[in-house]
Amino acid sequence: MIHFEWPWLLLSLPLPLLIRWLLPTHAPAEQAALKVPFLEDFADAETRTVMPARRWPLLLAAIAWGLLVLAASRPQWLGEPIEQAVSGRDLMLAVDVSGSMEEQDFVIDKRMVDRLSATKQIAGEFIKRRAGDRVGLILFGTTPYLQTPLTFDRKTVATLLNEAFIGITDDEPATSIGDAIGLAVKHLQDKEADSRVLILLTDGANTAGQVSPLQAAELAAENHLKIYTIGIGADEMIVRSFFGSRRINPSRDLDERTLKAIAQKTGGRYFRARNTEELDKIYHLLDELEPVEKDKQYFRPRSELYPWPLALALLLAAILAASRSRWT
């Protein structure tokens, strides 16, 4: 259907007639100095030829004015209503990009990859599934950085996560979990949302920052921010060297006690991801714990139509200008 964004502008259609009616009639500036005695003989011929020829500019001007008023009222074509799901949830992801995330103890497509690459793939698919949520992204190492503010554009968030790399926030191999939570609280506390959720993924312990993780968790709880923590990294890995093979624990620095306490203080849960399959299951479980709500809202796409009458009005104006210059 056709919709006019500013229909009240259509009331200006009779404006030229009102101006002509209100303004006084313009008297001729001078009278003819020479009278032709037989001018009356050509009166009928002038009426038959000149007058009809001079009526079409007035008609074109009237049409151009009507088209101009029509364009000013912004006609739009409204498409069919499209249902959109809006959950009212603000969901922030905080991903560790410190040096320890370079550890290659995950397997994707039968090849060893580092922890950040596994996180990108699994968390990227999770982001794409969060239709209706406003999603944001925080990257943290020694200092936290807001990579993406809250937005409904999940594709952009997934793209920026995929472009993240080790040390993107700094060059030091430290982790500031508390500051990352504090940054999330800062960007979520003033938002009007039915639910605020932070998913924090790390493979280490808090070794930097100005705020301790538990202090930040208390602040998050006061602002009704629920935190789900994920400890990532394998429990053991075989390392081969010149002297033989030995087993090591690549997750020896993971502070599970603190991550569990953070989740408990805020009403969330702690998860342990030792491999790609467990990490994928965790994100599917998060889909169940924080389901996408299907509140029905409708959006009607709009296509602007005003360029068409505007272009026709300008074309008629150009024709009138060209004709006037020819007469003069």
C-alpha positions in Angstrom: 0.0 0.0 0.0 1.0 3.6 -0.5 1.7 5.7 2.6 2.5 9.4 2.9 5.0 10.3 5.6 4.0 14.0 5.7 0.5 14.1 4.4 -0.2 17.5 5.8 2.0 19.0 3.1 -0.8 18.2 0.6 -2.7 21.1 2.0 -0.3 23.4 0.2 -1.7 22.4 -3.2 -4.0 25.5 -3.6 -1.2 27.9 -2.4 -0.6 29.4 -5.9 -4.3 30.2 -6.3 -4.4 31.8 -2.9 -1.4 33.9 -3.7 -3.0 35.0 -7.0 -6.3 35.8 -5.3 -4.7 37.8 -2.4 -2.2 39.8 -4.4 -3.4 42.9 -6.3 -3.6 42.7 -10.0 -0.5 44.0 -11.7 -1.3 47.0 -14.0 0.6 47.5 -17.2 3.6 49.6 -16.8 3.0 51.6 -19.9 0.5 51.9 -22.7 1.1 51.5 -26.3 2.2 54.8 -27.9 1.0 53.8 -31.4 -2.5 52.7 -32.1 -3.1 50.6 -35.1 -6.6 51.5 -36.5 -7.1 48.1 -38.0 -6.0 46.0 -34.9 -9.6 45.0 -34.3 -9.4 43.0 -37.6 -6.9 40.6 -36.1 -8.7 40.2 -32.7 -10.4 36.9 -33.7 -7.2 35.5 -35.2 -5.2 36.3 -32.1 -7.8 34.6 -29.9 -7.8 31.5 -32.1 -4.0 31.1 -32.3 -2.1 32.9 -29.6 -4.2 32.3 -26.6 -4.5 28.5 -26.9 -0.7 28.4 -27.5 -0.1 30.2 -24.2 -2.3 28.1 -22.1 -0.1 25.0 -22.1 2.7 26.6 -20.0 0.2 27.3 -17.3 -1.0 23.7 -17.4 2.6 22.3 -17.2 3.3 24.7 -14.3 0.2 23.5 -12.5 1.2 19.8 -13.0 4.8 20.5 -11.9 3.6 22.2 -8.7 1.3 19.2 -8.0 4.1 16.8 -8.5 6.4 18.9 -6.3 3.9 18.9 -3.4 3.4 15.2 -3.9 7.1 14.5 -3.6 7.4 16.8 -0.5 4.8 14.7 1.3 7.2 11.7 0.9 5.1 8.9 -0.6 6.3 5.4 0.4 5.4 1.9 -0.6 4.8 -0.3 2.4 5.6 -4.0 1.9 4.1 -7.0 3.6 4.6 -7.2 7.5 7.7 -9.2 8.4 7.7 -10.9 11.8 10.8 -10.2 14.0 11.8 -11.9 17.2 12.9 -9.6 19.9 13.8 -11.1 23.3 14.7 -8.0 25.3 18.0 -9.6 26.4 21.4 -8.0 26.4 24.1 -10.6 25.9 27.8 -9.8 26.2 30.6 -12.1 25.3 34.0 -11.6 27.0 36.8 -13.6 25.3 40.3 -14.0 26.6 42.9 -13.1 23.9 46.0 -13.4 26.1 49.1 -15.3 25.1 48.1 -18.5 26.7 45.2 -18.9 24.2 47.9 -19.8 21.6 48.1 -23.3 23.2 47.2 -25.9 20.5 45.2 -28.4 22.5 42.0 -28.4 20.5 41.1 -30.4 17.4 39.0 -29.2 14.5 38.6 -31.3 11.3 41.3 -33.7 12.5 43.9 -31.0 13.0 45.3 -29.3 16.1 44.3 -25.7 16.5 44.8 -23.1 19.2 42.2 -22.3 21.8 41.2 -19.0 20.3 40.6 -20.6 16.9 38.3 -23.1 18.5 36.5 -20.4 20.4 36.0 -18.4 17.2 34.3 -21.3 15.4 32.0 -22.4 18.3 31.2 -19.0 19.7 30.6 -17.6 16.1 27.9 -20.2 15.5 26.4 -19.4 18.9 26.2 -15.7 18.1 24.4 -16.4 14.8 21.7 -18.4 16.7 20.9 -15.5 19.1 18.1 -14.0 17.0 16.3 -11.3 18.9 19.2 -10.6 21.4 21.4 -7.6 21.4 24.9 -9.0 21.4 28.2 -7.3 22.3 31.8 -8.5 22.4 34.7 -7.7 24.8 38.2 -8.9 24.2 40.6 -8.9 27.1 44.2 -9.6 28.0 46.1 -7.3 30.2 43.4 -4.7 29.6 39.8 -5.3 28.4 38.6 -3.7 25.2 35.0 -3.2 23.9 35.3 -4.7 20.4 31.6 -4.4 19.6 28.9 -2.5 21.5 25.5 -4.1 22.0 23.8 -4.5 18.6 21.2 -6.6 16.8 23.7 -7.0 13.9 24.9 -10.5 14.9 26.8 -10.9 11.6 29.1 -8.0 12.4 29.7 -9.3 15.9 30.6 -12.7 14.5 32.9 -11.1 11.9 34.8 -9.0 14.5 35.2 -12.0 16.7 36.6 -14.0 13.8 39.1 -11.1 13.1 40.4 -11.2 16.7 44.0 -12.4 17.3 46.3 -13.1 20.2 47.5 -9.9 21.7 45.0 -7.6 19.9 44.5 -5.6 23.1 48.1 -5.6 24.3 51.4 -7.4 24.1 51.8 -8.6 27.7 50.8 -12.2 28.5 48.5 -11.3 31.4 44.8 -11.6 32.1 42.4 -9.1 33.6 39.2 -11.0 34.4 38.0 -8.5 36.9 38.4 -5.5 34.7 36.6 -7.4 31.8 33.6 -8.0 34.1 33.7 -4.4 35.2 33.7 -3.2 31.6 30.7 -5.4 30.9 28.8 -4.0 33.9 29.6 -0.4 32.7 28.1 -1.0 29.3 25.1 -3.0 30.5 24.0 -1.2 33.7 22.2 1.6 32.0 20.4 -0.6 29.4 16.7 -1.3 29.9 16.5 -5.0 29.3 14.5 -8.0 30.7 17.7 -9.9 31.1 21.5 -9.1 31.2 23.9 -11.9 30.5 27.7 -12.1 30.3 29.5 -15.2 29.0 33.1 -15.0 30.0 35.6 -17.4 28.5 39.2 -17.7 29.7 42.0 -20.3 30.1 43.9 -18.7 33.0 43.7 -16.8 36.2 43.4 -13.1 37.0 47.0 -11.7 36.9 46.3 -8.1 36.0 43.8 -5.3 36.3 42.6 -2.9 39.0 39.5 -4.8 40.2 39.6 -8.3 41.5 37.2 -10.9 39.9 35.1 -11.4 43.0 34.7 -7.6 43.6 33.6 -7.3 40.0 31.2 -10.2 40.4 29.6 -8.5 43.4 29.2 -5.3 41.3 27.6 -7.4 38.6 25.2 -9.0 41.0 24.1 -5.6 42.2 23.3 -4.6 38.7 21.4 -7.9 38.0 24.0 -9.2 35.5 24.1 -13.0 35.3 27.6 -14.4 34.4 28.3 -17.8 32.8 32.0 -18.6 33.0 33.8 -21.1 30.8 37.2 -22.5 31.6 38.8 -23.6 28.4 41.8 -25.9 27.8 42.7 -29.6 27.9 43.6 -31.4 31.1 46.6 -33.2 29.7 48.6 -33.2 26.5 51.5 -35.4 25.3 54.6 -33.4 24.4 57.3 -35.2 22.3 60.9 -34.1 22.5 64.4 -35.4 21.8 64.3 -37.2 25.2 60.9 -38.9 24.6 57.3 -38.2 25.4 55.9 -36.7 28.5 52.4 -35.7 29.7 51.7 -32.2 30.8 48.7 -30.2 32.0 48.3 -27.2 29.7 45.5 -25.9 31.9 47.5 -25.7 35.1 47.0 -22.0 35.4 43.2 -22.1 35.1 41.6 -20.7 38.2 38.5 -22.8 38.3 37.7 -21.8 41.9 37.4 -18.2 41.1 35.4 -18.8 37.9 32.9 -21.0 39.9 32.6 -18.2 42.6 31.9 -15.6 39.9 29.1 -17.7 38.5 27.7 -18.5 41.9 27.6 -14.9 43.0 25.7 -13.7 39.9 23.3 -16.6 39.6 25.1 -18.2 36.6 27.0 -21.4 36.0 30.5 -22.5 35.5 31.4 -24.8 32.6 34.6 -26.7 31.7 35.6 -27.1 28.1 38.4 -29.6 27.6 37.9 -30.1 23.8 35.9 -28.8 20.9 33.0 -31.1 21.5 32.6 -30.0 25.1 32.8 -26.3 24.1 30.1 -26.9 21.5 27.8 -28.6 24.0 28.3 -25.7 26.5 27.1 -23.2 23.9 24.1 -25.3 23.0 23.3 -25.7 26.7 23.5 -21.9 27.1 20.9 -21.7 24.3 18.6 -23.8 26.6 19.4 -21.8 29.8 18.9 -18.5 28.0 16.4 -19.4 25.3 15.6 -17.0 22.5 12.1 -15.6 23.2 9.7 -15.2 20.3 7.9 -12.0 21.2 6.1 -11.1 18.0 7.0 -7.7 16.5 6.3 -6.8 13.0 8.4 -4.7 10.6 7.1 -3.3 7.3 9.8 -2.6 4.7 9.5 0.9 3.2 10.5 2.0 -0.3 10.7 5.7 -1.0 8.7 6.9 -4.0 9.3 10.6 -3.9 12.2 10.6 -6.4 9.7 9.8 -9.2 7.3 12.8 -8.8 10.3 15.0 -8.0 12.1 14.0 -11.2 9.0 14.7 -13.3 8.5 18.1 -11.6 12.1 19.1 -12.4 11.7 17.9 -15.9 8.6 20.0 -16.5 10.3 23.0 -14.9 13.2 22.6 -17.3 10.8 22.5 -20.2 9.1 25.6 -19.0 12.4 27.4 -18.5 13.5 26.5 -22.0 10.3 27.7 -23.5 10.4 31.0 -21.7 13.9 31.7 -22.9 12.8 31.0 -26.5 9.9 33.5 -26.2 12.2 36.2 -24.9 
